[in-house]
Amino acid sequence: MRRSILLAAFALSACGKAEEPKSPGPPADVAMNFSQPFDARGSNPSWGLTIRGVQLTLTREGQAPIVATAPGAVIQPSEASSTGTLPDGQAMKVNLYASPCSDGVSDAKYGFSVEVALPDSSPLTGCGGPPATAARAKR
């Protein structure tokens, strides 16, 4: 079963007369599905994450890729989290937050802030989005 993550930020209209219904304008919806491709990256230290279906793959400089299997996600307004099982049985947790994000290295803008937590290490923070967004950010 495919679980969808619907992450939305709504812009409220500040104009209009009190008796008129306020129009929120087009919502800044970002629909996300953990079974759809998603790419994230961070710096200091440099890392990358790909989500492809139930597979979470974390790459870090000078280290072998870490692959975890995450069968589902916990979905809340404006955020989602998924906990993947590593080959050694430990857990890798990935949190996606619908909030504008800049990687701090380039002028690239992303729709998601991302946090990756591994056993016995500090959380990795960065930005992400669908692969097309991440590909544009590399330029």
N, CA, C and O atoms as a GROMACS GRO file, in nm:
protein
  556
    1MET      N    1   0.084  -0.118   0.000
    1MET     CA    2   0.000   0.000   0.000
    1MET      C    3   0.088   0.123   0.000
    1MET      O    4   0.182   0.133   0.078
    2ARG      N    5   0.058   0.214  -0.085
    2ARG     CA    6   0.137   0.336  -0.094
    2ARG      C    7   0.082   0.439   0.003
    2ARG      O    8  -0.038   0.468   0.005
    3ARG      N    9   0.171   0.493   0.081
    3ARG     CA   10   0.129   0.596   0.178
    3ARG      C   11   0.170   0.731   0.126
    3ARG      O   12   0.286   0.754   0.091
    4SER      N   13   0.077   0.817   0.122
    4SER     CA   14   0.105   0.952   0.073
    4SER      C   15   0.132   1.045   0.189
    4SER      O   16   0.074   1.035   0.296
    5ILE      N   17   0.222   1.134   0.163
    5ILE     CA   18   0.251   1.239   0.260
    5ILE      C   19   0.203   1.367   0.197
    5ILE      O   20   0.254   1.409   0.093
    6LEU      N   21   0.109   1.428   0.258
    6LEU     CA   22   0.061   1.555   0.206
    6LEU      C   23   0.111   1.663   0.299
    6LEU      O   24   0.068   1.675   0.414
    7LEU      N   25   0.202   1.740   0.246
    7LEU     CA   26   0.261   1.848   0.326
    7LEU      C   27   0.218   1.979   0.262
    7LEU      O   28   0.249   2.003   0.146
    8ALA      N   29   0.148   2.062   0.336
    8ALA     CA   30   0.095   2.185   0.274
    8ALA      C   31   0.124   2.306   0.360
    8ALA      O   32   0.122   2.298   0.483
    9ALA      N   33   0.153   2.416   0.294
    9ALA     CA   34   0.165   2.545   0.361
    9ALA      C   35   0.067   2.637   0.292
    9ALA      O   36   0.068   2.648   0.170
   10PHE      N   37  -0.017   2.704   0.368
   10PHE     CA   38  -0.120   2.788   0.310
   10PHE      C   39  -0.086   2.935   0.330
   10PHE      O   40  -0.047   2.977   0.439
   11ALA      N   41  -0.101   3.011   0.224
   11ALA     CA   42  -0.081   3.156   0.232
   11ALA      C   43  -0.217   3.218   0.261
   11ALA      O   44  -0.314   3.195   0.189
   12LEU      N   45  -0.223   3.298   0.366
   12LEU     CA   46  -0.349   3.364   0.401
   12LEU      C   47  -0.354   3.501   0.337
   12LEU      O   48  -0.255   3.573   0.332
   13SER      N   49  -0.469   3.533   0.289
   13SER     CA   50  -0.487   3.664   0.226
   13SER      C   51  -0.502   3.770   0.335
   13SER      O   52  -0.583   3.755   0.427
   14ALA      N   53  -0.425   3.876   0.323
   14ALA     CA   54  -0.431   3.982   0.423
   14ALA      C   55  -0.517   4.098   0.376
   14ALA      O   56  -0.541   4.193   0.451
   15CYS      N   57  -0.564   4.091   0.254
   15CYS     CA   58  -0.643   4.200   0.198
   15CYS      C   59  -0.790   4.162   0.190
   15CYS      O   60  -0.823   4.044   0.200
   16GLY      N   61  -0.875   4.258   0.173
   16GLY     CA   62  -1.018   4.232   0.154
   16GLY      C   63  -1.099   4.298   0.262
   16GLY      O   64  -1.049   4.327   0.371
   17LYS      N   65  -1.223   4.321   0.231
   17LYS     CA   66  -1.314   4.381   0.328
   17LYS      C   67  -1.362   4.276   0.426
   17LYS      O   68  -1.362   4.157   0.394
   18ALA      N   69  -1.401   4.317   0.543
   18ALA     CA   70  -1.442   4.224   0.648
   18ALA      C   71  -1.560   4.140   0.606
   18ALA      O   72  -1.569   4.023   0.645
   19GLU      N   73  -1.655   4.197   0.526
   19GLU     CA   74  -1.773   4.120   0.489
   19GLU      C   75  -1.748   4.024   0.372
   19GLU      O   76  -1.830   3.936   0.346
   20GLU      N   77  -1.635   4.041   0.303
   20GLU     CA   78  -1.604   3.952   0.192
   20GLU      C   79  -1.527   3.830   0.243
   20GLU      O   80  -1.442   3.844   0.331
   21PRO      N   81  -1.556   3.711   0.188
   21PRO     CA   82  -1.476   3.596   0.228
   21PRO      C   83  -1.333   3.614   0.178
   21PRO      O   84  -1.311   3.659   0.066
   22LYS      N   85  -1.240   3.578   0.260
   22LYS     CA   86  -1.100   3.592   0.222
   22LYS      C   87  -1.059   3.473   0.137
   22LYS      O   88  -1.090   3.358   0.168
   23SER      N   89  -0.989   3.503   0.031
   23SER     CA   90  -0.939   3.399  -0.059
   23SER      C   91  -0.794   3.370  -0.022
   23SER      O   92  -0.711   3.461  -0.022
   24PRO      N   93  -0.763   3.245   0.008
   24PRO     CA   94  -0.626   3.214   0.044
   24PRO      C   95  -0.532   3.212  -0.074
   24PRO      O   96  -0.411   3.204  -0.055
   25GLY      N   97  -0.584   3.219  -0.196
   25GLY     CA   98  -0.498   3.208  -0.314
   25GLY      C   99  -0.455   3.064  -0.331
   25GLY      O  100  -0.500   2.977  -0.256
   26PRO      N  101  -0.372   3.038  -0.427
   26PRO     CA  102  -0.331   2.900  -0.448
   26PRO      C  103  -0.242   2.852  -0.334
   26PRO      O  104  -0.147   2.921  -0.297
   27PRO      N  105  -0.271   2.736  -0.279
   27PRO     CA  106  -0.188   2.684  -0.171
   27PRO      C  107  -0.052   2.641  -0.223
   27PRO      O  108  -0.038   2.601  -0.339
   28ALA      N  109   0.047   2.649  -0.139
   28ALA     CA  110   0.181   2.603  -0.174
   28ALA      C  111   0.190   2.456  -0.137
   28ALA      O  112   0.273   2.416  -0.055
   29ASP      N  113   0.103   2.375  -0.198
   29ASP     CA  114   0.099   2.233  -0.168
   29ASP      C  115   0.225   2.163  -0.217
   29ASP      O  116   0.277   2.193  -0.324
   30VAL      N  117   0.271   2.071  -0.138
   30VAL     CA  118   0.378   1.983  -0.179
   30VAL      C  119   0.331   1.843  -0.143
   30VAL      O  120   0.331   1.806  -0.025
   31ALA      N  121   0.291   1.766  -0.242
   31ALA     CA  122   0.247   1.629  -0.216
   31ALA      C  123   0.369   1.539  -0.225
   31ALA      O  124   0.446   1.547  -0.321
   32MET      N  125   0.386   1.453  -0.128
   32MET     CA  126   0.503   1.367  -0.121
   32MET      C  127   0.458   1.227  -0.087
   32MET      O  128   0.364   1.209  -0.009
   33ASN      N  129   0.523   1.129  -0.143
   33ASN     CA  130   0.492   0.990  -0.117
   33ASN      C  131   0.624   0.917  -0.096
   33ASN      O  132   0.712   0.924  -0.182
   34PHE      N  133   0.639   0.849   0.016
   34PHE     CA  134   0.766   0.781   0.042
   34PHE      C  135   0.796   0.675  -0.063
   34PHE      O  136   0.911   0.631  -0.073
   35SER      N  137   0.698   0.633  -0.141
   35SER     CA  138   0.727   0.538  -0.247
   35SER      C  139   0.765   0.609  -0.376
   35SER      O  140   0.796   0.544  -0.476
   36GLN      N  141   0.763   0.743  -0.376
   36GLN     CA  142   0.808   0.822  -0.490
   36GLN      C  143   0.951   0.867  -0.464
   36GLN      O  144   0.991   0.883  -0.349
   37PRO      N  145   1.029   0.888  -0.571
   37PRO     CA  146   1.168   0.930  -0.551
   37PRO      C  147   1.180   1.063  -0.477
   37PRO      O  148   1.102   1.156  -0.500
   38PHE      N  149   1.278   1.069  -0.388
   38PHE     CA  150   1.306   1.188  -0.310
   38PHE      C  151   1.456   1.191  -0.287
   38PHE      O  152   1.515   1.089  -0.251
   39ASP      N  153   1.519   1.306  -0.306
   39ASP     CA  154   1.663   1.320  -0.284
   39ASP      C  155   1.688   1.430  -0.182
   39ASP      O  156   1.618   1.531  -0.180
   40ALA      N  157   1.788   1.409  -0.099
   40ALA     CA  158   1.825   1.510   0.001
   40ALA      C  159   1.977   1.516   0.008
   40ALA      O  160   2.047   1.422  -0.029
   41ARG      N  161   2.026   1.629   0.058
   41ARG     CA  162   2.170   1.643   0.076
   41ARG      C  163   2.197   1.740   0.190
   41ARG      O  164   2.114   1.823   0.226
   42GLY      N  165   2.316   1.727   0.242
   42GLY     CA  166   2.358   1.817   0.347
   42GLY      C  167   2.508   1.838   0.340
   42GLY      O  168   2.579   1.766   0.270
   43SER      N  169   2.555   1.937   0.411
   43SER     CA  170   2.698   1.964   0.414
   43SER      C  171   2.744   1.978   0.558
   43SER      O  172   2.664   2.003   0.648
   44ASN      N  173   2.871   1.962   0.576
   44ASN     CA  174   2.934   1.980   0.706
   44ASN      C  175   2.884   1.882   0.812
   44ASN      O  176   2.831   1.928   0.913
   45PRO      N  177   2.898   1.752   0.795
   45PRO     CA  178   2.969   1.682   0.688
   45PRO      C  179   2.880   1.663   0.565
   45PRO      O  180   2.757   1.672   0.572
   46SER      N  181   2.945   1.637   0.452
   46SER     CA  182   2.874   1.617   0.327
   46SER      C  183   2.804   1.480   0.327
   46SER      O  184   2.865   1.378   0.359
   47TRP      N  185   2.675   1.480   0.289
   47TRP     CA  186   2.600   1.354   0.283
   47TRP      C  187   2.490   1.366   0.178
   47TRP      O  188   2.453   1.476   0.137
   48GLY      N  189   2.438   1.252   0.137
   48GLY     CA  190   2.326   1.246   0.043
   48GLY      C  191   2.232   1.135   0.083
   48GLY      O  192   2.275   1.033   0.138
   49LEU      N  193   2.105   1.152   0.056
   49LEU     CA  194   2.004   1.051   0.087
   49LEU      C  195   1.912   1.037  -0.032
   49LEU      O  196   1.868   1.136  -0.090
   50THR      N  197   1.884   0.913  -0.070
   50THR     CA  198   1.782   0.887  -0.172
   50THR      C  199   1.675   0.799  -0.110
   50THR      O  200   1.705   0.705  -0.035
   51ILE      N  201   1.551   0.829  -0.142
   51ILE     CA  202   1.438   0.746  -0.101
   51ILE      C  203   1.378   0.692  -0.230
   51ILE      O  204   1.332   0.768  -0.315
   52ARG      N  205   1.380   0.562  -0.243
   52ARG     CA  206   1.325   0.493  -0.359
   52ARG      C  207   1.237   0.381  -0.308
   52ARG      O  208   1.286   0.274  -0.272
   53GLY      N  209   1.108   0.406  -0.305
   53GLY     CA  210   1.014   0.306  -0.250
   53GLY      C  211   1.041   0.288  -0.103
   53GLY      O  212   1.037   0.384  -0.026
   54VAL      N  213   1.067   0.164  -0.061
   54VAL     CA  214   1.092   0.137   0.081
   54VAL      C  215   1.242   0.141   0.114
   54VAL      O  216   1.281   0.111   0.227
   55GLN      N  217   1.324   0.177   0.016
   55GLN     CA  218   1.469   0.178   0.037
   55GLN      C  219   1.521   0.319   0.061
   55GLN      O  220   1.500   0.410  -0.020
   56LEU      N  221   1.590   0.336   0.173
   56LEU     CA  222   1.656   0.461   0.209
   56LEU      C  223   1.806   0.437   0.194
   56LEU      O  224   1.860   0.346   0.258
   57THR      N  225   1.875   0.518   0.112
   57THR     CA  226   2.019   0.500   0.093
   57THR      C  227   2.090   0.628   0.132
   57THR      O  228   2.067   0.734   0.074
   58LEU      N  229   2.177   0.617   0.231
   58LEU     CA  230   2.254   0.730   0.280
   58LEU      C  231   2.398   0.715   0.233
   58LEU      O  232   2.460   0.610   0.252
   59THR      N  233   2.451   0.820   0.171
   59THR     CA  234   2.592   0.821   0.130
   59THR      C  235   2.663   0.934   0.204
   59THR      O  236   2.608   1.043   0.222
   60ARG      N  237   2.786   0.904   0.247
   60ARG     CA  238   2.869   1.003   0.316
   60ARG      C  239   3.010   0.991   0.261
   60ARG      O  240   3.054   0.882   0.222
   61GLU      N  241   3.081   1.103   0.258
   61GLU     CA  242   3.217   1.103   0.206
   61GLU      C  243   3.305   1.004   0.281
   61GLU      O  244   3.307   1.000   0.404
   62GLY      N  245   3.379   0.923   0.205
   62GLY     CA  246   3.475   0.831   0.263
   62GLY      C  247   3.416   0.712   0.335
   62GLY      O  248   3.489   0.639   0.402
   63GLN      N  249   3.285   0.689   0.323
   63GLN     CA  250   3.221   0.577   0.391
   63GLN      C  251   3.134   0.499   0.294
   63GLN      O  252   3.086   0.553   0.194
   64ALA      N  253   3.116   0.373   0.323
   64ALA     CA  254   3.029   0.290   0.240
   64ALA      C  255   2.884   0.337   0.255
   64ALA      O  256   2.844   0.384   0.361
   65PRO      N  257   2.805   0.325   0.147
   65PRO     CA  258   2.664   0.363   0.157
   65PRO      C  259   2.592   0.279   0.263
   65PRO      O  260   2.625   0.163   0.285
   66ILE      N  261   2.495   0.340   0.328
   66ILE     CA  262   2.411   0.272   0.427
   66ILE      C  263   2.273   0.258   0.365
   66ILE      O  264   2.213   0.357   0.324
   67VAL      N  265   2.223   0.135   0.359
   67VAL     CA  266   2.092   0.110   0.301
   67VAL      C  267   2.000   0.057   0.411
   67VAL      O  268   2.034  -0.037   0.482
   68ALA      N  269   1.883   0.119   0.422
   68ALA     CA  270   1.784   0.077   0.521
   68ALA      C  271   1.652   0.050   0.450
   68ALA      O  272   1.622   0.109   0.345
   69THR      N  273   1.573  -0.039   0.508
   69THR     CA  274   1.440  -0.069   0.456
   69THR      C  275   1.337  -0.008   0.550
   69THR      O  276   1.337  -0.036   0.670
   70ALA      N  277   1.250   0.077   0.494
   70ALA     CA  278   1.148   0.147   0.573
   70ALA      C  279   1.012   0.123   0.510
   70ALA      O  280   0.978   0.186   0.410
   71PRO      N  281   0.932   0.033   0.567
   71PRO     CA  282   0.805  -0.003   0.505
   71PRO      C  283   0.693   0.099   0.517
   71PRO      O  284   0.592   0.087   0.447
   72GLY      N  285   0.707   0.199   0.601
   72GLY     CA  286   0.596   0.294   0.617
   72GLY      C  287   0.643   0.425   0.675
   72GLY      O  288   0.759   0.440   0.713
   73ALA      N  289   0.552   0.520   0.681
   73ALA     CA  290   0.584   0.653   0.732
   73ALA      C  291   0.478   0.698   0.831
   73ALA      O  292   0.362   0.657   0.823
   74VAL      N  293   0.520   0.782   0.924
   74VAL     CA  294   0.427   0.847   1.016
   74VAL      C  295   0.402   0.985   0.958
   74VAL      O  296   0.496   1.063   0.939
   75ILE      N  297   0.277   1.014   0.930
   75ILE     CA  298   0.243   1.137   0.860
   75ILE      C  299   0.168   1.231   0.952
   75ILE      O  300   0.070   1.193   1.016
   76GLN      N  301   0.215   1.355   0.959
   76GLN     CA  302   0.151   1.460   1.038
   76GLN      C  303   0.145   1.585   0.951
   76GLN      O  304   0.213   1.591   0.849
   77PRO      N  305   0.066   1.683   0.990
   77PRO     CA  306   0.063   1.805   0.910
   77PRO      C  307   0.203   1.865   0.896
   77PRO      O  308   0.272   1.886   0.996
   78SER      N  309   0.243   1.892   0.776
   78SER     CA  310   0.370   1.957   0.742
   78SER      C  311   0.495   1.877   0.774
   78SER      O  312   0.605   1.931   0.768
   79GLU      N  313   0.481   1.751   0.806
   79GLU     CA  314   0.600   1.670   0.829
   79GLU      C  315   0.569   1.521   0.815
   79GLU      O  316   0.454   1.478   0.825
   80ALA      N  317   0.674   1.444   0.794
   80ALA     CA  318   0.661   1.299   0.787
   80ALA      C  319   0.791   1.238   0.837
   80ALA      O  320   0.898   1.298   0.823
   81SER      N  321   0.782   1.121   0.894
   81SER     CA  322   0.903   1.052   0.938
   81SER      C  323   0.891   0.905   0.903
   81SER      O  324   0.782   0.848   0.897
   82SER      N  325   1.006   0.847   0.881
   82SER     CA  326   1.012   0.706   0.848
   82SER      C  327   1.133   0.647   0.919
   82SER      O  328   1.239   0.709   0.922
   83THR      N  329   1.116   0.530   0.974
   83THR     CA  330   1.227   0.462   1.041
   83THR      C  331   1.262   0.338   0.962
   83THR      O  332   1.180   0.249   0.943
   84GLY      N  333   1.386   0.335   0.916
   84GLY     CA  334   1.433   0.223   0.837
   84GLY      C  335   1.518   0.129   0.920
   84GLY      O  336   1.587   0.172   1.013
   85THR      N  337   1.514   0.002   0.886
   85THR     CA  338   1.594  -0.098   0.954
   85THR      C  339   1.724  -0.118   0.878
   85THR      O  340   1.724  -0.148   0.758
   86LEU      N  341   1.835  -0.102   0.948
   86LEU     CA  342   1.968  -0.121   0.889
   86LEU      C  343   2.002  -0.270   0.887
   86LEU      O  344   1.939  -0.348   0.959
   87PRO      N  345   2.099  -0.311   0.805
   87PRO     CA  346   2.135  -0.453   0.799
   87PRO      C  347   2.172  -0.514   0.935
   87PRO      O  348   2.152  -0.633   0.956
   88ASP      N  349   2.226  -0.433   1.027
   88ASP     CA  350   2.263  -0.485   1.159
   88ASP      C  351   2.146  -0.484   1.258
   88ASP      O  352   2.163  -0.517   1.375
   89GLY      N  353   2.025  -0.445   1.210
   89GLY     CA  354   1.906  -0.444   1.295
   89GLY      C  355   1.881  -0.312   1.364
   89GLY      O  356   1.774  -0.294   1.422
   90GLN      N  357   1.976  -0.220   1.360
   90GLN     CA  358   1.954  -0.090   1.421
   90GLN      C  359   1.867  -0.004   1.330
   90GLN      O  360   1.831  -0.046   1.220
   91ALA      N  361   1.833   0.116   1.376
   91ALA     CA  362   1.739   0.200   1.303
   91ALA      C  363   1.804   0.328   1.250
   91ALA      O  364   1.894   0.384   1.313
   92MET      N  365   1.756   0.370   1.134
   92MET     CA  366   1.789   0.501   1.078
   92MET      C  367   1.656   0.574   1.064
   92MET      O  368   1.564   0.524   0.999
   93LYS      N  369   1.645   0.693   1.123
   93LYS     CA  370   1.520   0.768   1.116
   93LYS      C  371   1.538   0.888   1.024
   93LYS      O  372   1.637   0.961   1.033
   94VAL      N  373   1.440   0.906   0.936
   94VAL     CA  374   1.441   1.018   0.843
   94VAL      C  375   1.318   1.103   0.869
   94VAL      O  376   1.205   1.052   0.870
   95ASN      N  377   1.339   1.233   0.889
   95ASN     CA  378   1.230   1.328   0.908
   95ASN      C  379   1.230   1.427   0.792
   95ASN      O  380   1.335   1.482   0.756
   96LEU      N  381   1.112   1.450   0.734
   96LEU     CA  382   1.095   1.548   0.628
   96LEU      C  383   1.001   1.655   0.680
   96LEU      O  384   0.894   1.624   0.734
   97TYR      N  385   1.039   1.781   0.665
   97TYR     CA  386   0.958   1.892   0.710
   97TYR      C  387   0.928   1.983   0.590
   97TYR      O  388   1.020   2.023   0.519
   98ALA      N  389   0.802   2.015   0.568
   98ALA     CA  390   0.764   2.104   0.458
   98ALA      C  391   0.797   2.246   0.500
   98ALA      O  392   0.716   2.316   0.561
   99SER      N  393   0.918   2.288   0.467
   99SER     CA  394   0.960   2.423   0.498
   99SER      C  395   1.070   2.461   0.400
   99SER      O  396   1.154   2.377   0.366
  100PRO      N  397   1.071   2.585   0.355
  100PRO     CA  398   1.176   2.627   0.262
  100PRO      C  399   1.314   2.602   0.324
  100PRO      O  400   1.334   2.621   0.444
  101CYS      N  401   1.406   2.561   0.240
  101CYS     CA  402   1.538   2.525   0.291
  101CYS      C  403   1.644   2.566   0.188
  101CYS      O  404   1.623   2.555   0.068
  102SER      N  405   1.756   2.614   0.238
  102SER     CA  406   1.870   2.646   0.155
  102SER      C  407   1.987   2.566   0.208
  102SER      O  408   2.005   2.555   0.329
  103ASP      N  409   2.067   2.509   0.119
  103ASP     CA  410   2.175   2.421   0.165
  103ASP      C  411   2.294   2.495   0.223
  103ASP      O  412   2.385   2.431   0.276
  104GLY      N  413   2.297   2.627   0.215
  104GLY     CA  414   2.405   2.704   0.275
  104GLY      C  415   2.531   2.706   0.192
  104GLY      O  416   2.623   2.783   0.222
  105VAL      N  417   2.539   2.624   0.088
  105VAL     CA  418   2.657   2.618   0.004
  105VAL      C  419   2.631   2.686  -0.130
  105VAL      O  420   2.719   2.753  -0.185
  106SER      N  421   2.511   2.668  -0.183
  106SER     CA  422   2.474   2.726  -0.312
  106SER      C  423   2.352   2.815  -0.294
  106SER      O  424   2.303   2.834  -0.182
  107ASP      N  425   2.304   2.869  -0.403
  107ASP     CA  426   2.182   2.950  -0.399
  107ASP      C  427   2.058   2.864  -0.417
  107ASP      O  428   1.948   2.918  -0.431
  108ALA      N  429   2.073   2.732  -0.416
  108ALA     CA  430   1.961   2.641  -0.440
  108ALA      C  431   1.858   2.652  -0.329
  108ALA      O  432   1.891   2.666  -0.211
  109LYS      N  433   1.731   2.645  -0.369
  109LYS     CA  434   1.619   2.649  -0.275
  109LYS      C  435   1.546   2.516  -0.284
  109LYS      O  436   1.525   2.463  -0.393
  110TYR      N  437   1.508   2.463  -0.171
  110TYR     CA  438   1.438   2.335  -0.163
  110TYR      C  439   1.306   2.354  -0.089
  110TYR      O  440   1.288   2.453  -0.017
  111GLY      N  441   1.215   2.262  -0.107
  111GLY     CA  442   1.085   2.268  -0.041
  111GLY      C  443   1.081   2.195   0.092
  111GLY      O  444   0.984   2.208   0.167
  112PHE      N  445   1.186   2.118   0.123
  112PHE     CA  446   1.187   2.039   0.245
  112PHE      C  447   1.316   2.057   0.323
  112PHE      O  448   1.424   2.068   0.265
  113SER      N  449   1.305   2.060   0.455
  113SER     CA  450   1.418   2.043   0.545
  113SER      C  451   1.421   1.896   0.581
  113SER      O  452   1.316   1.834   0.597
  114VAL      N  453   1.539   1.840   0.594
  114VAL     CA  454   1.554   1.696   0.617
  114VAL      C  455   1.648   1.673   0.734
  114VAL      O  456   1.747   1.744   0.751
  115GLU      N  457   1.615   1.573   0.814
  115GLU     CA  458   1.703   1.531   0.923
  115GLU      C  459   1.715   1.380   0.918
  115GLU      O  460   1.615   1.310   0.905
  116VAL      N  461   1.838   1.331   0.929
  116VAL     CA  462   1.865   1.187   0.929
  116VAL      C  463   1.935   1.154   1.060
  116VAL      O  464   2.038   1.212   1.093
  117ALA      N  465   1.878   1.060   1.135
  117ALA     CA  466   1.937   1.020   1.263
  117ALA      C  467   1.984   0.875   1.252
  117ALA      O  468   1.908   0.785   1.217
  118LEU      N  469   2.111   0.855   1.284
  118LEU     CA  470   2.172   0.722   1.285
  118LEU      C  471   2.210   0.686   1.428
  118LEU      O  472   2.229   0.774   1.511
  119PRO      N  473   2.220   0.557   1.457
  119PRO     CA  474   2.262   0.517   1.592
  119PRO      C  475   2.403   0.571   1.621
  119PRO      O  476   2.489   0.572   1.533
  120ASP      N  477   2.425   0.615   1.740
  120ASP     CA  478   2.557   0.657   1.788
  120ASP      C  479   2.622   0.768   1.708
  120ASP      O  480   2.745   0.772   1.697
  121SER      N  481   2.543   0.860   1.651
  121SER     CA  482   2.603   0.974   1.582
  121SER      C  483   2.509   1.094   1.590
  121SER      O  484   2.390   1.079   1.619
  122SER      N  485   2.563   1.210   1.564
  122SER     CA  486   2.481   1.332   1.564
  122SER      C  487   2.390   1.331   1.442
  122SER      O  488   2.427   1.276   1.338
  123PRO      N  489   2.272   1.391   1.453
  123PRO     CA  490   2.182   1.396   1.337
  123PRO      C  491   2.244   1.475   1.221
  123PRO      O  492   2.316   1.572   1.242
  124LEU      N  493   2.214   1.431   1.102
  124LEU     CA  494   2.255   1.500   0.981
  124LEU      C  495   2.138   1.588   0.937
  124LEU      O  496   2.025   1.540   0.930
  125THR      N  497   2.165   1.714   0.907
  125THR     CA  498   2.058   1.803   0.863
  125THR      C  499   2.090   1.855   0.724
  125THR      O  500   2.206   1.875   0.688
  126GLY      N  501   1.984   1.877   0.647
  126GLY     CA  502   2.001   1.927   0.512
  126GLY      C  503   1.868   1.961   0.449
  126GLY      O  504   1.770   1.988   0.517
  127CYS      N  505   1.867   1.959   0.316
  127CYS     CA  506   1.751   1.998   0.238
  127CYS      C  507   1.721   1.890   0.134
  127CYS      O  508   1.808   1.810   0.099
  128GLY      N  509   1.596   1.890   0.084
  128GLY     CA  510   1.564   1.791  -0.018
  128GLY      C  511   1.436   1.823  -0.092
  128GLY      O  512   1.369   1.923  -0.067
  129GLY      N  513   1.406   1.733  -0.185
  129GLY     CA  514   1.287   1.743  -0.266
  129GLY      C  515   1.286   1.633  -0.370
  129GLY      O  516   1.373   1.545  -0.368
  130PRO      N  517   1.190   1.636  -0.462
  130PRO     CA  518   1.189   1.539  -0.570
  130PRO      C  519   1.320   1.548  -0.648
  130PRO      O  520   1.382   1.654  -0.648
  131PRO      N  521   1.364   1.439  -0.714
  131PRO     CA  522   1.493   1.441  -0.783
  131PRO      C  523   1.512   1.558  -0.879
  131PRO      O  524   1.624   1.608  -0.892
  132ALA      N  525   1.409   1.602  -0.947
  132ALA     CA  526   1.423   1.716  -1.040
  132ALA      C  527   1.469   1.841  -0.964
  132ALA      O  528   1.550   1.918  -1.016
  133THR      N  529   1.417   1.862  -0.844
  133THR     CA  530   1.457   1.976  -0.762
  133THR      C  531   1.603   1.964  -0.723
  133THR      O  532   1.678   2.061  -0.731
  134ALA      N  533   1.642   1.845  -0.682
  134ALA     CA  534   1.781   1.822  -0.639
  134ALA      C  535   1.877   1.835  -0.757
  134ALA      O  536   1.988   1.884  -0.740
  135ALA      N  537   1.835   1.790  -0.877
  135ALA     CA  538   1.921   1.801  -0.994
  135ALA      C  539   1.943   1.947  -1.031
  135ALA      O  540   2.055   1.984  -1.066
  136ARG      N  541   1.840   2.030  -1.023
  136ARG     CA  542   1.855   2.173  -1.052
  136ARG      C  543   1.947   2.238  -0.950
  136ARG      O  544   2.021   2.331  -0.983
  137ALA      N  545   1.943   2.190  -0.827
  137ALA     CA  546   2.024   2.250  -0.721
  137ALA      C  547   2.172   2.222  -0.743
  137ALA      O  548   2.255   2.301  -0.698
  138LYS      N  549   2.208   2.112  -0.811
  138LYS     CA  550   2.348   2.079  -0.833
  138LYS      C  551   2.414   2.174  -0.932
  138LYS      O  552   2.536   2.190  -0.931
  139ARG      N  553   2.334   2.237  -1.016
  139ARG     CA  554   2.390   2.325  -1.120
  139ARG      C  555   2.446   2.452  -1.063
  139ARG      O  556   2.497   2.536  -1.136
   0.00000   0.00000   0.00000
